[in-house]
């Protein structure tokens, strides 16, 4: 019975961790892209002749920022679907019987 309680606790804590990973990752990506976009507009207003160069670099950095967020989402989905912590509890339950 104790293993079922541990199983439920791990699932609950995993759900909280998934929310934090995805939520804070999205928040950080949005803030980062917002700051980068505002700095791009400032630079474009000051030196309009550099807009093509700056625009290419801005889109490259936006892709890198989004890639970091999507890696966090992939890791969170891995823990949601195939949680290795649950396997450890189940193997400990099997050894204890």
C-alpha positions, 0 to 999 in steps of 0.5 A: 500500500505504501508503494501506491502512495509513493506512486501517487506522490511521484505522479503529483510532483511530476505534474507540478514539475511539468507545469513549471518546466513548460510555464517558466520556459514559455515565460523566459522565451517570450520575455527574451524574444520581446526584449530582442524585438525591441532592441531590433526596432531601436537599432533599425530606427537608428541605422536603417541601412543595417536592417537586412543584416540585423533582421537575419541575425534576429531571426536566427536568435529567435529560432535558438530561443524557441529551440531551447524552449522546445527542448524543455517541452520535449523533456517535460513530455518525456517525463509525462509519458515515460517517467523513469522515477515511476519505474524505480518505485515499481522495481522497489515494490517488486523487490520488497515482496 
